[in-house]
Amino acid sequence: MKCGETDGFMKALVDAKTERMLDASIYGIEGDEAIHTFVDIMNADASYKTLQRAMHIHRPSAN
């Protein structure tokens, strides 16, 4: 989300047995860009812990 933005919502549905992400939703400014991180994890059939341990790097937006 954008720096200083306070409105928004994120959720992820995870299977407790397999630790796989089943669904994710992001509502907020630039959520359309952030959701791809969740999509990548789901397409890779990776554990949510992969996302939890990842370092997320992105360029700051120009204001």
N, CA, C and O atoms as a GROMACS GRO file, in nm:
protein
  252
    1MET      N    1   0.083  -0.116   0.000
    1MET     CA    2   0.000   0.000   0.000
    1MET      C    3   0.089   0.125   0.000
    1MET      O    4   0.206   0.119   0.035
    2LYS      N    5   0.031   0.234  -0.039
    2LYS     CA    6   0.106   0.357  -0.045
    2LYS      C    7   0.143   0.406   0.094
    2LYS      O    8   0.066   0.390   0.189
    3CYS      N    9   0.258   0.465   0.105
    3CYS     CA   10   0.306   0.517   0.233
    3CYS      C   11   0.208   0.622   0.287
    3CYS      O   12   0.171   0.715   0.216
    4GLY      N   13   0.169   0.606   0.410
    4GLY     CA   14   0.078   0.700   0.472
    4GLY      C   15  -0.069   0.668   0.450
    4GLY      O   16  -0.156   0.730   0.512
    5GLU      N   17  -0.098   0.573   0.365
    5GLU     CA   18  -0.237   0.534   0.338
    5GLU      C   19  -0.289   0.449   0.453
    5GLU      O   20  -0.221   0.356   0.497
    6THR      N   21  -0.407   0.481   0.502
    6THR     CA   22  -0.462   0.408   0.616
    6THR      C   23  -0.584   0.325   0.579
    6THR      O   24  -0.628   0.241   0.658
    7ASP      N   25  -0.640   0.346   0.461
    7ASP     CA   26  -0.757   0.268   0.419
    7ASP      C   27  -0.710   0.149   0.337
    7ASP      O   28  -0.626   0.161   0.249
    8GLY      N   29  -0.766   0.033   0.367
    8GLY     CA   30  -0.734  -0.085   0.290
    8GLY      C   31  -0.762  -0.211   0.369
    8GLY      O   32  -0.793  -0.207   0.488
    9PHE      N   33  -0.751  -0.323   0.299
    9PHE     CA   34  -0.782  -0.452   0.361
    9PHE      C   35  -0.703  -0.560   0.288
    9PHE      O   36  -0.697  -0.560   0.165
   10MET      N   37  -0.644  -0.652   0.363
   10MET     CA   38  -0.575  -0.767   0.305
   10MET      C   39  -0.618  -0.892   0.380
   10MET      O   40  -0.633  -0.890   0.503
   11LYS      N   41  -0.638  -1.002   0.306
   11LYS     CA   42  -0.666  -1.129   0.372
   11LYS      C   43  -0.612  -1.242   0.287
   11LYS      O   44  -0.602  -1.231   0.165
   12ALA      N   45  -0.579  -1.352   0.354
   12ALA     CA   46  -0.533  -1.471   0.284
   12ALA      C   47  -0.598  -1.592   0.351
   12ALA      O   48  -0.607  -1.598   0.473
   13LEU      N   49  -0.641  -1.686   0.270
   13LEU     CA   50  -0.699  -1.810   0.318
   13LEU      C   51  -0.594  -1.920   0.298
   13LEU      O   52  -0.549  -1.945   0.187
   14VAL      N   53  -0.557  -1.986   0.410
   14VAL     CA   54  -0.451  -2.087   0.407
   14VAL      C   55  -0.504  -2.219   0.459
   14VAL      O   56  -0.575  -2.223   0.560
   15ASP      N   57  -0.471  -2.328   0.390
   15ASP     CA   58  -0.505  -2.462   0.435
   15ASP      C   59  -0.414  -2.498   0.553
   15ASP      O   60  -0.292  -2.497   0.538
   16ALA      N   61  -0.471  -2.528   0.668
   16ALA     CA   62  -0.393  -2.554   0.789
   16ALA      C   63  -0.306  -2.679   0.776
   16ALA      O   64  -0.197  -2.684   0.833
   17LYS      N   65  -0.352  -2.778   0.703
   17LYS     CA   66  -0.274  -2.903   0.690
   17LYS      C   67  -0.157  -2.889   0.593
   17LYS      O   68  -0.045  -2.929   0.624
   18THR      N   69  -0.184  -2.832   0.477
   18THR     CA   70  -0.080  -2.825   0.372
   18THR      C   71   0.000  -2.695   0.376
   18THR      O   72   0.106  -2.686   0.314
   19GLU      N   73  -0.049  -2.597   0.448
   19GLU     CA   74   0.010  -2.463   0.457
   19GLU      C   75   0.008  -2.390   0.323
   19GLU      O   76   0.083  -2.294   0.304
   20ARG      N   77  -0.076  -2.434   0.229
   20ARG     CA   78  -0.086  -2.371   0.098
   20ARG      C   79  -0.190  -2.260   0.101
   20ARG      O   80  -0.294  -2.271   0.166
   21MET      N   81  -0.159  -2.153   0.030
   21MET     CA   82  -0.254  -2.042   0.017
   21MET      C   83  -0.362  -2.081  -0.083
   21MET      O   84  -0.331  -2.124  -0.194
   22LEU      N   85  -0.486  -2.066  -0.044
   22LEU     CA   86  -0.599  -2.102  -0.130
   22LEU      C   87  -0.661  -1.979  -0.196
   22LEU      O   88  -0.718  -1.989  -0.305
   23ASP      N   89  -0.651  -1.865  -0.130
   23ASP     CA   90  -0.715  -1.744  -0.180
   23ASP      C   91  -0.651  -1.623  -0.114
   23ASP      O   92  -0.597  -1.633  -0.003
   24ALA      N   93  -0.656  -1.510  -0.180
   24ALA     CA   94  -0.607  -1.385  -0.122
   24ALA      C   95  -0.685  -1.269  -0.181
   24ALA      O   96  -0.726  -1.273  -0.297
   25SER      N   97  -0.705  -1.166  -0.101
   25SER     CA   98  -0.775  -1.046  -0.145
   25SER      C   99  -0.703  -0.924  -0.091
   25SER      O  100  -0.657  -0.923   0.024
   26ILE      N  101  -0.694  -0.822  -0.174
   26ILE     CA  102  -0.637  -0.695  -0.132
   26ILE      C  103  -0.728  -0.585  -0.183
   26ILE      O  104  -0.760  -0.580  -0.302
   27TYR      N  105  -0.769  -0.500  -0.094
   27TYR     CA  106  -0.849  -0.383  -0.130
   27TYR      C  107  -0.774  -0.260  -0.081
   27TYR      O  108  -0.750  -0.245   0.039
   28GLY      N  109  -0.736  -0.176  -0.172
   28GLY     CA  110  -0.666  -0.054  -0.134
   28GLY      C  111  -0.587   0.000  -0.251
   28GLY      O  112  -0.579  -0.062  -0.357
   29ILE      N  113  -0.528   0.116  -0.231
   29ILE     CA  114  -0.448   0.180  -0.334
   29ILE      C  115  -0.330   0.091  -0.368
   29ILE      O  116  -0.259   0.044  -0.279
   30GLU      N  117  -0.309   0.067  -0.497
   30GLU     CA  118  -0.203  -0.017  -0.552
   30GLU      C  119  -0.216  -0.164  -0.513
   30GLU      O  120  -0.119  -0.240  -0.524
   31GLY      N  121  -0.334  -0.206  -0.468
   31GLY     CA  122  -0.358  -0.346  -0.437
   31GLY      C  123  -0.345  -0.434  -0.560
   31GLY      O  124  -0.309  -0.551  -0.550
   32ASP      N  125  -0.374  -0.376  -0.678
   32ASP     CA  126  -0.362  -0.451  -0.802
   32ASP      C  127  -0.218  -0.490  -0.831
   32ASP      O  128  -0.194  -0.588  -0.902
   33GLU      N  129  -0.122  -0.418  -0.778
   33GLU     CA  130   0.019  -0.455  -0.794
   33GLU      C  131   0.062  -0.553  -0.686
   33GLU      O  132   0.136  -0.647  -0.714
   34ALA      N  133   0.017  -0.533  -0.565
   34ALA     CA  134   0.058  -0.617  -0.452
   34ALA      C  135   0.002  -0.759  -0.462
   34ALA      O  136   0.065  -0.853  -0.412
   35ILE      N  137  -0.112  -0.777  -0.524
   35ILE     CA  138  -0.176  -0.908  -0.530
   35ILE      C  139  -0.092  -1.010  -0.605
   35ILE      O  140  -0.104  -1.131  -0.582
   36HIS      N  141  -0.007  -0.964  -0.695
   36HIS     CA  142   0.075  -1.056  -0.774
   36HIS      C  143   0.171  -1.138  -0.688
   36HIS      O  144   0.208  -1.249  -0.726
   37THR      N  145   0.210  -1.086  -0.573
   37THR     CA  146   0.294  -1.162  -0.481
   37THR      C  147   0.220  -1.286  -0.433
   37THR      O  148   0.277  -1.394  -0.427
   38PHE      N  149   0.092  -1.270  -0.400
   38PHE     CA  150   0.010  -1.382  -0.356
   38PHE      C  151  -0.015  -1.480  -0.472
   38PHE      O  152  -0.011  -1.602  -0.452
   39VAL      N  153  -0.040  -1.427  -0.590
   39VAL     CA  154  -0.065  -1.511  -0.707
   39VAL      C  155   0.058  -1.599  -0.737
   39VAL      O  156   0.043  -1.717  -0.768
   40ASP      N  157   0.177  -1.541  -0.728
   40ASP     CA  158   0.299  -1.618  -0.751
   40ASP      C  159   0.313  -1.734  -0.653
   40ASP      O  160   0.347  -1.845  -0.694
   41ILE      N  161   0.287  -1.709  -0.526
   41ILE     CA  162   0.296  -1.814  -0.425
   41ILE      C  163   0.193  -1.924  -0.452
   41ILE      O  164   0.224  -2.043  -0.440
   42MET      N  165   0.072  -1.885  -0.487
   42MET     CA  166  -0.032  -1.985  -0.515
   42MET      C  167   0.001  -2.066  -0.640
   42MET      O  168  -0.019  -2.187  -0.642
   43ASN      N  169   0.050  -2.001  -0.746
   43ASN     CA  170   0.085  -2.072  -0.869
   43ASN      C  171   0.203  -2.166  -0.849
   43ASN      O  172   0.213  -2.268  -0.917
   44ALA      N  173   0.292  -2.132  -0.758
   44ALA     CA  174   0.408  -2.216  -0.730
   44ALA      C  175   0.373  -2.330  -0.635
   44ALA      O  176   0.456  -2.418  -0.609
   45ASP      N  177   0.250  -2.330  -0.585
   45ASP     CA  178   0.204  -2.430  -0.488
   45ASP      C  179   0.298  -2.434  -0.367
   45ASP      O  180   0.329  -2.541  -0.314
   46ALA      N  181   0.343  -2.316  -0.326
   46ALA     CA  182   0.437  -2.303  -0.214
   46ALA      C  183   0.362  -2.276  -0.084
   46ALA      O  184   0.247  -2.232  -0.084
   47SER      N  185   0.429  -2.302   0.025
   47SER     CA  186   0.375  -2.276   0.157
   47SER      C  187   0.364  -2.125   0.180
   47SER      O  188   0.440  -2.047   0.123
   48TYR      N  189   0.269  -2.084   0.263
   48TYR     CA  190   0.257  -1.943   0.298
   48TYR      C  191   0.385  -1.894   0.366
   48TYR      O  192   0.414  -1.774   0.365
   49LYS      N  193   0.460  -1.986   0.425
   49LYS     CA  194   0.583  -1.948   0.493
   49LYS      C  195   0.687  -1.892   0.397
   49LYS      O  196   0.774  -1.814   0.436
   50THR      N  197   0.678  -1.932   0.270
   50THR     CA  198   0.766  -1.875   0.168
   50THR      C  199   0.743  -1.725   0.158
   50THR      O  200   0.839  -1.648   0.150
   51LEU      N  201   0.620  -1.685   0.157
   51LEU     CA  202   0.585  -1.543   0.153
   51LEU      C  203   0.621  -1.474   0.284
   51LEU      O  204   0.667  -1.360   0.284
   52GLN      N  205   0.601  -1.542   0.393
   52GLN     CA  206   0.629  -1.487   0.525
   52GLN      C  207   0.778  -1.454   0.541
   52GLN      O  208   0.813  -1.355   0.605
   53ARG      N  209   0.865  -1.538   0.484
   53ARG     CA  210   1.009  -1.521   0.499
   53ARG      C  211   1.072  -1.436   0.388
   53ARG      O  212   1.190  -1.402   0.396
   54ALA      N  213   0.995  -1.401   0.288
   54ALA     CA  214   1.049  -1.330   0.172
   54ALA      C  215   1.081  -1.184   0.204
   54ALA      O  216   1.018  -1.122   0.289
   55MET      N  217   1.180  -1.131   0.132
   55MET     CA  218   1.211  -0.989   0.142
   55MET      C  219   1.149  -0.923   0.020
   55MET      O  220   1.182  -0.957  -0.094
   56HIS      N  221   1.060  -0.828   0.043
   56HIS     CA  222   0.986  -0.763  -0.065
   56HIS      C  223   1.050  -0.629  -0.097
   56HIS      O  224   1.054  -0.538  -0.014
   57ILE      N  225   1.100  -0.620  -0.219
   57ILE     CA  226   1.168  -0.498  -0.262
   57ILE      C  227   1.090  -0.436  -0.376
   57ILE      O  228   1.050  -0.507  -0.469
   58HIS      N  229   1.069  -0.309  -0.370
   58HIS     CA  230   1.003  -0.238  -0.479
   58HIS      C  231   1.053  -0.095  -0.479
   58HIS      O  232   1.098  -0.042  -0.378
   59ARG      N  233   1.043  -0.034  -0.594
   59ARG     CA  234   1.086   0.105  -0.605
   59ARG      C  235   0.980   0.195  -0.544
   59ARG      O  236   0.860   0.167  -0.556
   60PRO      N  237   1.021   0.301  -0.479
   60PRO     CA  238   0.922   0.395  -0.424
   60PRO      C  239   0.852   0.468  -0.537
   60PRO      O  240   0.912   0.497  -0.641
   61SER      N  241   0.726   0.496  -0.516
   61SER     CA  242   0.651   0.567  -0.621
   61SER      C  243   0.686   0.716  -0.618
   61SER      O  244   0.713   0.772  -0.512
   62ALA      N  245   0.686   0.775  -0.734
   62ALA     CA  246   0.717   0.919  -0.745
   62ALA      C  247   0.593   0.999  -0.708
   62ALA      O  248   0.484   0.973  -0.758
   63ASN      N  249   0.611   1.094  -0.622
   63ASN     CA  250   0.498   1.179  -0.582
   63ASN      C  251   0.506   1.315  -0.643
   63ASN      O  252   0.419   1.399  -0.620
   0.00000   0.00000   0.00000
